[in-house]
Amino acid sequence: MKKNIGNTERIIRIIAGLAILSLAFIGPQSAWAYLGIVPLATGVMGWCPPYAIFGFSTACKSCK
């Protein structure tokens, strides 16, 4: 799997994923908050399946 997410987007995804996931433990405590795992995982891996399918990339050319 080649990286297709740039560093800035990775940081944003990790922060957003952690924020959404935290709602499972504090706040409304909804099971929907576990969807925060998706942006967290894609941010950590640096690879997004829909980006790969559509040939889209925000990663720098030398980072791949």
C-alpha positions in Angstrom: 0.0 0.0 0.0 1.5 3.3 -1.1 0.8 6.4 1.1 -1.9 8.5 -0.5 -2.5 10.9 2.4 -0.3 13.9 3.0 1.2 14.7 6.5 -1.2 17.6 7.2 -4.2 15.6 6.3 -2.9 12.7 8.4 -2.7 14.9 11.5 -6.2 16.3 10.9 -7.6 12.7 10.5 -5.9 11.5 13.7 -7.1 14.5 15.7 -10.6 14.2 14.3 -10.7 10.4 14.8 -9.6 10.8 18.5 -12.2 13.5 19.0 -15.0 11.4 17.5 -13.9 8.3 19.3 -13.8 10.1 22.7 -17.6 10.7 22.4 -18.0 6.9 23.0 -16.6 7.5 26.5 -17.6 11.1 27.4 -20.4 13.3 26.1 -23.4 11.6 24.6 -21.8 8.1 24.8 -23.2 6.9 21.5 -22.1 3.7 19.8 -21.9 5.8 16.6 -18.7 7.4 18.1 -16.8 4.2 17.3 -16.9 5.4 13.6 -14.0 7.6 14.8 -11.8 4.5 14.3 -12.0 5.0 10.5 -10.3 8.4 10.3 -7.9 7.4 13.1 -6.8 4.3 11.3 -6.5 5.9 7.9 -4.5 8.8 9.5 -2.1 6.4 11.2 -1.6 4.2 8.2 -1.4 7.1 5.7 -3.5 5.2 3.2 -7.2 5.7 2.3 -9.0 3.0 0.4 -11.4 5.4 -1.5 -8.4 7.5 -2.5 -6.7 4.4 -3.9 -9.9 3.4 -5.8 -10.3 6.8 -7.5 -6.6 7.4 -8.0 -6.5 10.5 -5.7 -3.6 11.4 -3.5 -2.7 14.3 -1.2 0.8 12.9 -0.4 3.9 14.5 -1.9 5.4 12.7 -4.9 8.6 11.8 -3.1 6.7 10.4 -0.1 5.1 7.5 -1.9 
